[in-house]
Amino acid sequence: QVQLVESGGGLVQAGGSLRLSCAASGSTLSGYCMGWFRRAPGKAREFLAGLNWGGGPTSYAGSVKGRFTISRVTANNTVYLQMNSLKPADAAVYYCAADRNFGYRIGVRWEEYDYWGEGTQVTVSS
């Protein structure tokens, strides 16, 4: 069982930056893929970025590639999402998720993920 807690959301002006954190507990993350998703009002949950805990290439949605960066610090079981050049369209609730994929393909569909955090709100003013 993996517990995930997101933090770092808030209000930022367009063009600004935020760094989201996702602290994991309850289990080693070895063999897991970690993903960031978001859900805006009236829209479907959207994959943003993912990585395998054991290392290797990362994966990004086209809408955030070049602006968002996913990373992890294994020593403190935390995954980060650095978000730069934020736009009003980026406003949403942001979720961290874990998928026990045993280090294989990074999932891009929310159905592939087994554990979810409660989310953190990001608001971008124009």
N, C-alpha and C positions, 0 to 999 in steps of 0.2 A: 504494500500500500504506500503510495506516494502522496504527500501533502504539498501543495504549492501555494505560495502567498506572493502576490504581486504588490509592488509599490512603485512610487515615482511618478504617478500620473498627476495631472493638474492643468492649470490654465496657462497657455503660452500664446504669444503673438505669432502671427504668420511670419515664417522665416526663421523662427526660433528653434530651440533644441530642447529635448527632454531625454533622460535616460531612465528606462524602466528596469526594475529588478524583479527577479522571480527566485525566491528562496525555497529550496526543496528540502523536505525532511521525510523521515519514515522509512526510507529504503535507500540503498546505494543506487546511483543512477547509471551504473555500468550496464550497458546493453540497451539503454534508452536513447530515443530521439527526443529532443526538446524543441517545441515550436511556439511561435508567437502568432496569435490570431487577433482579429478585431471584429467588432460588430457595431455598426452604426444603426440608428433607429430606422426601421423599415427595410433593412438590408440583411442579406445572408452573412453568416460568419465567414470571414475571409482570411485565408492563410497569408502570412506576411513573410516569415523567415523560419528556418529550422537548421538544426545541427545535430550531429551524433555526439553523444557525451564522450565517446572514446576518441573523437577527433575526426579529421577528414574534411571534405568540402562542405560548404554551407549552401543553403538554397534560399532564394528570395523570389517573392512575387514581383512581376514586372512593375507594378505600381509603386514599389518602394525601393527597388534596386538602385543603388547609388546614393540613396538618402539614409537608409536604415542599415544598421550593422548589428548582427547577433554575435554574442560571444559568451564564454562561460569561464568561471573560475572554479576549478574542481576542488580546491582546498576548502572552499566555503559553500559548496553545493548550490551555487547561484548562477543563473543565466541572466544576461542583460540584453536590452534592446536599445541601442543608441539611435535616436531619431533626430535627424537634422533637416533643415529646410522644410519645416512643417507647414502644411497648408490647411485651410479650413476643412477641406475634404478628408483630412486625416482624423478629424474628431470622431471618437468612438469609445467604446469600452474595450480595453485591451486585455487579452487573456494569455496566460502561459499554459502550456499543456505538455504532457509526457506520453510517449508512445513506446511500449516495449518492443522495439523492432530488431533487437539483437545486432545493431550496428549496420543494418542494411539500408535500403532506400529510405530517404527522408520523406515522410508522408506529407501530402499537401491537402488532404481532405480531413475535415474535423472529425469525421467518423472513425478515422484510424487511431485517434488518440484516446488513451485510457483514463488519464487523470487530468483534472482541470483546476485552475485557481478560480477565485471569486471575481477576478477582474479589477482593473483600475481605470478610472475615467480620464480621458485626455480630451481637452477642449482647446480649440485653436481659434483665436479671434482674428478677424480680418482688419 
